[in-house]
């Protein structure tokens, strides 16, 4: 069962929005049991959103396998509650930073105590899954937050600073950088505060450092044919991790979204394998 459009209060009063749009998925059997289900939080990536393509399908499949799932939109991802699959808030998108996204996810996690009073959620068994840039945000959060018990990274970046010196120079000269969205044919602007955040908070935003210090179970899944984030990022993450706690799966013949697309049409053998790996991982680690 999916409960849509839950408003999570934002902890930072300076955020442009005072709430975080989210959905919660609960196993249907909750109506006939007093069981509290382990919770998986899902974080989308850059130019993504909680209702993108197969993300709701993934959340439903996790719920079918006995997990509560909390999926949310980062506040500055560019979509709104009124237009959840369209980039109508580019005014917010251009102001985004990694620190804002970390703040968003912290607010989501802090809301779980309240969530557990309303829904059959076990607040002591929380897993975190992030895709692409959401994987980097999730890695830093899992390192910083003791409430997260296990982490899954899907096609995750291994570093936030992915820009050349020449790109940074032009970025500062113009005051912004434009990122093309080939799906929507939009040019999506990022102001220089994104670059400032990367440079001023480089210690906190060191994903590999976070993974090295992560003393929790870690699952890394990546497509070898990923053109957006190369599979070598997954190898770097695994090399930085504690091998007694981490496992790496490079899936052959598939890319950044494991063959699924937006709008969602159908699943793929690769995405089914991703779901299977996630289910088995969290069933063991959140038992």
C-alpha distance (Angstrom), angle and dihedral (degrees) to the residues before:
residue distance angle dihedral
X1 . . .
X2 3.80 . .
X3 3.80 121.0 .
X4 3.79 108.5 -162.7
X5 3.79 136.2 -155.9
X6 3.79 100.4 21.1
X7 3.80 110.8 171.6
X8 3.81 112.6 -140.0
X9 3.83 112.6 -163.5
X10 3.78 113.6 -118.5
X11 3.80 115.6 -124.8
X12 3.79 93.7 -148.7
X13 3.80 111.3 75.5
X14 3.82 89.1 -164.6
X15 3.80 92.9 63.5
X16 3.81 113.8 111.5
X17 3.80 88.5 -123.2
X18 3.79 123.7 44.7
X19 3.79 93.9 -151.7
X20 3.80 141.4 41.8
X21 3.82 119.7 -131.4
X22 3.79 110.7 -129.0
X23 3.80 144.7 160.7
X24 3.78 128.5 -148.7
X25 3.78 124.4 -151.8
X26 3.82 117.8 -158.3
X27 3.83 127.2 -172.0
X28 3.82 109.6 -104.4
X29 3.79 90.9 -126.7
X30 3.81 90.3 71.3
X31 3.81 88.9 90.8
X32 3.80 90.6 65.0
X33 3.78 101.1 39.9
X34 3.78 143.2 50.3
X35 3.81 91.4 -139.5
X36 3.78 119.0 131.0
X37 3.78 112.5 -140.6
X38 3.80 128.1 -137.9
X39 3.80 110.5 -106.7
X40 3.79 127.3 -128.5
X41 3.80 117.4 -165.7
X42 3.80 115.1 -153.8
X43 3.82 122.2 -154.1
X44 3.81 120.3 -167.7
X45 3.79 124.4 -145.7
X46 3.82 141.0 -122.0
X47 3.82 112.8 -41.8
X48 3.80 86.6 6.4
X49 3.80 135.7 113.5
X50 3.79 137.3 -169.3
X51 3.83 93.3 -98.0
X52 3.80 94.8 48.9
X53 3.79 115.7 133.4
X54 3.79 112.3 -65.1
X55 3.81 97.7 1.5
X56 3.84 93.7 99.3
X57 3.81 88.2 45.4
X58 3.81 89.5 53.5
X59 3.80 91.6 49.0
X60 3.81 91.7 49.4
X61 3.79 91.5 49.9
X62 3.79 91.2 50.8
X63 3.81 89.3 50.5
X64 3.81 89.8 50.6
X65 3.79 86.9 57.0
X66 3.79 95.1 55.1
X67 3.81 104.6 -87.6
X68 3.76 131.8 120.0
X69 3.80 108.3 -135.8
X70 3.80 128.3 -157.3
X71 3.81 114.0 -163.2
X72 3.80 120.6 -179.4
X73 3.79 145.2 173.2
X74 3.76 119.8 -116.8
X75 3.79 105.4 -120.8
X76 3.82 95.0 -118.8
X77 3.81 99.5 40.0
X78 3.81 91.8 112.5
X79 3.81 101.8 -110.7
X80 3.79 128.9 96.6
X81 3.79 138.5 -150.4
X82 3.80 88.1 -106.6
X83 3.84 92.9 51.4
X84 3.81 103.9 24.5
X85 3.81 96.9 171.6
X86 3.82 100.7 36.1
X87 3.79 129.1 77.6
X88 3.79 97.5 -124.4
X89 3.83 96.2 140.1
X90 3.78 102.2 63.3
X91 3.80 86.0 142.4
X92 3.80 87.2 70.8
X93 3.80 94.9 37.2
X94 3.80 91.8 59.6
X95 3.82 91.4 55.1
X96 3.79 95.3 51.1
X97 3.81 124.4 123.8
X98 3.79 135.0 176.3
X99 3.79 89.3 -112.8
X100 3.81 90.1 56.6
X101 3.81 89.2 53.3
X102 3.81 91.6 48.8
X103 3.79 87.5 51.5
X104 3.81 90.5 50.1
X105 3.79 92.7 52.2
X106 3.80 91.4 46.4
X107 3.80 88.7 55.3
X108 3.81 90.4 50.9
X109 3.80 92.2 51.4
X110 3.79 92.9 46.4
X111 3.81 89.2 54.3
X112 3.80 93.2 59.5
X113 3.82 93.5 88.5
X114 3.81 88.3 59.4
X115 3.79 91.2 42.2
X116 3.80 90.4 54.5
X117 3.81 90.0 56.8
X118 3.81 90.1 58.6
X119 3.80 105.4 32.3
X120 3.84 134.3 36.9
X121 3.80 93.9 -97.3
X122 3.80 125.3 143.2
X123 3.79 103.1 -138.0
X124 3.80 91.0 -165.9
X125 3.81 93.8 61.0
X126 3.80 108.0 58.6
X127 3.79 126.1 156.2
X128 3.79 127.1 -175.0
X129 3.82 128.3 -146.8
X130 3.79 125.2 -175.8
X131 3.80 132.7 -178.3
X132 3.81 123.4 -147.0
X133 3.83 109.2 -39.8
X134 3.80 86.9 2.8
X135 3.79 85.0 63.7
X136 3.79 91.1 59.3
X137 3.80 91.1 48.3
X138 3.80 89.5 47.9
X139 3.81 93.1 49.6
X140 3.81 93.1 53.6
X141 3.81 90.7 44.4
X142 3.80 93.8 49.4
X143 3.80 88.9 51.7
X144 3.80 92.7 49.5
X145 3.80 100.0 39.0
X146 3.80 121.2 66.1
X147 3.81 91.4 -164.5
X148 3.81 90.4 73.3
X149 3.81 108.3 86.7
X150 3.82 101.3 -179.7
X151 3.81 137.2 12.7
X152 3.81 133.8 -148.4
X153 3.81 121.3 -169.1
X154 3.82 119.6 -161.4
X155 3.82 117.1 -165.2
X156 3.79 85.9 -28.5
X157 3.76 128.2 -178.1
X158 3.80 116.9 -120.5
X159 3.81 95.4 -151.2
X160 3.80 137.2 24.3
X161 3.79 95.7 -147.8
X162 3.81 98.6 79.4
X163 3.81 98.1 147.7
X164 3.79 130.7 103.5
X165 3.80 122.5 -124.4
X166 3.81 89.4 -108.9
X167 3.80 91.8 52.4
X168 3.80 90.4 49.9
X169 3.79 91.1 49.0
X170 3.82 92.7 52.8
X171 3.81 89.8 42.5
X172 3.80 91.3 57.9
X173 3.80 93.7 42.1
X174 3.82 92.6 53.6
X175 3.80 96.4 32.8
X176 3.77 91.1 -128.0
X177 3.79 144.8 44.4
X178 3.80 125.0 -139.2
X179 3.80 121.5 -138.5
X180 3.82 117.2 -164.1
X181 3.79 118.2 -132.8
X182 3.80 103.1 -151.4
X183 3.82 92.4 -169.9
X184 3.82 96.1 56.1
X185 3.83 99.0 22.9
X186 3.80 89.8 -126.1
X187 3.78 127.4 138.6
X188 3.78 106.0 -134.8
X189 3.78 114.7 -156.1
X190 3.81 126.2 -148.4
X191 3.79 117.9 -165.1
X192 3.79 122.3 -136.5
X193 3.82 91.4 -99.3
X194 3.82 87.3 81.3
X195 3.80 89.0 58.8
X196 3.82 91.2 43.5
X197 3.79 89.5 53.6
X198 3.81 92.6 51.0
X199 3.79 92.3 50.7
X200 3.80 99.9 39.3
X201 3.79 95.8 44.7
X202 3.79 99.6 36.1
X203 3.81 93.0 131.6
X204 3.79 95.2 54.5
X205 3.80 91.7 39.2
X206 3.81 93.7 55.2
X207 3.82 101.6 119.2
X208 3.80 95.5 -174.5
X209 3.80 90.8 50.7
X210 3.80 89.2 51.9
X211 3.81 91.6 49.9
X212 3.80 91.1 47.9
X213 3.80 90.2 54.2
X214 3.79 94.1 42.5
X215 3.80 109.1 113.0
X216 3.79 94.4 -175.7
X217 3.81 135.9 91.7
X218 3.80 111.5 -76.8
X219 3.81 130.2 -165.3
X220 3.81 118.5 -168.8
X221 3.84 119.8 -168.7
X222 3.80 123.7 178.7
X223 3.80 139.1 161.0
X224 3.79 115.1 -121.5
X225 3.82 90.7 -141.7
X226 3.81 94.0 52.1
X227 3.81 107.1 141.1
X228 3.82 96.3 -179.9
X229 3.81 97.2 52.7
X230 3.79 114.4 13.8
X231 3.80 119.2 -128.2
X232 3.80 87.6 -118.6
X233 3.82 86.2 76.9
X234 3.81 88.1 62.2
X235 3.79 90.1 49.7
X236 3.81 90.5 50.3
X237 3.81 90.6 51.1
X238 3.79 91.5 49.4
X239 3.80 92.5 46.7
X240 3.80 89.5 53.4
X241 3.81 93.9 48.7
X242 3.78 132.8 85.7
X243 3.83 102.2 -94.4
X244 3.80 90.4 -148.7
X245 3.82 88.9 62.9
X246 3.80 104.1 30.0
X247 3.78 135.2 76.1
X248 3.80 128.1 -172.7
X249 3.80 127.6 -154.0
X250 3.81 119.5 -175.4
X251 3.81 107.7 -170.8
X252 3.79 115.0 -148.7
X253 3.82 124.6 -130.5
X254 3.80 96.7 13.5
X255 3.78 138.1 95.6
X256 3.78 146.9 -153.4
X257 3.81 98.2 -41.1
X258 3.82 96.5 28.3
X259 3.78 92.8 -113.8
X260 3.80 99.6 -53.1
X261 3.79 123.0 115.3
X262 3.78 145.8 -171.0
X263 2.96 122.9 -70.1
X264 3.80 88.9 39.6
X265 3.79 113.7 -117.3
X266 3.77 106.9 161.8
X267 3.77 141.3 -28.8
X268 3.81 124.0 -101.7
X269 3.79 135.7 -139.5
X270 3.79 87.6 -106.7
X271 3.79 95.4 51.4
X272 3.80 89.7 46.1
X273 3.79 88.0 54.8
X274 3.81 89.8 50.7
X275 3.80 90.4 52.7
X276 3.80 91.5 48.1
X277 3.80 91.9 51.0
X278 3.81 92.4 48.4
X279 3.81 93.4 47.7
X280 3.80 93.9 48.8
X281 3.80 92.3 45.4
X282 3.80 96.7 51.3
X283 3.82 93.6 39.8
X284 3.78 87.4 60.7
X285 3.79 100.6 36.3
X286 3.83 98.0 41.5
X287 3.81 95.4 40.9
